[in-house]
């Protein structure tokens, strides 16, 4: 469950500009402000089921955006390469390996 929450939060960070105002509110309240479905429903004076359905649809939209645009995947790859670079620099590894990692980062642009 925590992994899903972290993933959705990252996807939300990347794609929130593509969501409607209402979708943004529900996602922010549920995932970032830790409101329950009931609290959100009460605040907007709608059913808990309506909030649940909207959040699930929005999660599916975020996953669809990621499938098409791959921003989060690129971010993860870049983060991994940067960690490897840091490790190579700290270990004072050979320059060929260091430059290979740098080249792989350049390809991500």
C-alpha positions as CSV (number, residue, x, y, z in Angstrom):
1,X,0.0,0.0,0.0
2,X,2.8,2.4,0.8
3,X,4.5,1.7,-2.5
4,X,1.2,2.5,-4.3
5,X,0.8,5.8,-2.4
6,X,4.4,6.8,-3.1
7,X,3.9,6.0,-6.8
8,X,0.6,7.9,-7.1
9,X,2.2,10.9,-5.3
10,X,5.0,10.9,-7.9
11,X,2.6,10.6,-10.8
12,X,0.5,13.3,-9.3
13,X,3.6,15.6,-9.1
14,X,4.4,15.0,-12.7
15,X,0.9,15.1,-14.2
16,X,-1.3,17.3,-11.9
17,X,-1.4,20.1,-14.5
18,X,-3.3,17.7,-16.8
19,X,-6.1,17.1,-14.2
20,X,-9.2,19.2,-13.6
21,X,-9.5,21.4,-10.6
22,X,-11.8,19.0,-8.8
23,X,-9.5,16.0,-9.5
24,X,-6.6,18.0,-8.2
25,X,-8.5,18.8,-5.0
26,X,-9.6,15.2,-4.3
27,X,-6.1,13.9,-5.0
28,X,-4.4,16.5,-2.9
29,X,-6.8,16.1,0.0
30,X,-6.6,12.2,-0.1
31,X,-3.0,11.6,-0.9
32,X,-1.1,14.7,0.4
33,X,-3.3,16.0,3.2
34,X,-4.4,12.5,4.4
35,X,-8.1,13.2,4.4
36,X,-10.4,10.1,4.5
37,X,-13.0,9.5,1.8
38,X,-15.7,10.4,4.3
39,X,-14.1,13.7,5.2
40,X,-13.7,14.7,1.5
41,X,-17.3,13.6,0.9
42,X,-18.6,15.7,3.8
43,X,-16.6,18.7,2.7
44,X,-17.9,18.6,-0.8
45,X,-21.4,17.4,0.3
46,X,-21.3,14.4,-2.0
47,X,-21.3,10.6,-1.3
48,X,-18.3,8.7,-0.2
49,X,-18.7,6.5,-3.3
50,X,-18.5,9.5,-5.6
51,X,-15.2,10.5,-4.0
52,X,-13.9,7.0,-4.2
53,X,-14.9,6.7,-7.9
54,X,-13.3,10.0,-8.8
55,X,-10.0,9.2,-7.0
56,X,-9.9,5.7,-8.7
57,X,-10.6,7.2,-12.2
58,X,-8.0,9.9,-11.6
59,X,-5.4,7.3,-10.5
60,X,-6.1,5.4,-13.7
61,X,-5.7,8.6,-15.7
62,X,-2.3,9.2,-14.0
63,X,-1.2,5.7,-14.9
64,X,-2.3,6.2,-18.5
65,X,-0.4,9.5,-18.7
66,X,2.7,7.7,-17.4
67,X,2.3,4.8,-19.9
68,X,2.2,7.4,-22.7
69,X,4.7,10.0,-21.5
70,X,7.0,8.0,-19.2
71,X,8.1,11.0,-17.2
72,X,8.3,9.1,-13.9
73,X,10.2,6.2,-15.5
74,X,12.7,8.7,-17.0
75,X,13.0,10.3,-13.5
76,X,13.7,6.9,-11.9
77,X,16.3,6.0,-14.5
78,X,18.0,9.4,-14.1
79,X,18.0,9.0,-10.3
80,X,19.5,5.6,-10.6
81,X,22.3,6.8,-13.0
82,X,23.0,9.8,-10.7
83,X,23.4,7.4,-7.7
84,X,25.7,5.2,-9.7
85,X,27.7,8.3,-10.8
86,X,28.1,9.4,-7.2
87,X,29.2,5.9,-6.2
88,X,31.8,5.8,-9.0
89,X,33.1,9.2,-8.1
90,X,33.4,8.4,-4.4
91,X,35.1,5.1,-5.2
92,X,37.4,6.7,-7.7
93,X,36.5,4.0,-10.3
94,X,38.0,4.0,-13.7
95,X,37.1,6.8,-16.1
96,X,35.7,4.6,-18.8
97,X,32.9,3.4,-16.6
98,X,32.3,6.9,-15.4
99,X,31.9,8.3,-18.9
100,X,29.6,5.4,-19.9
101,X,27.2,6.4,-17.1
102,X,27.4,10.1,-18.2
103,X,26.7,9.1,-21.8
104,X,23.6,7.1,-20.7
105,X,22.4,10.2,-18.8
106,X,22.9,12.4,-21.9
107,X,20.7,10.0,-23.9
108,X,17.8,10.7,-21.5
109,X,17.4,14.3,-22.5
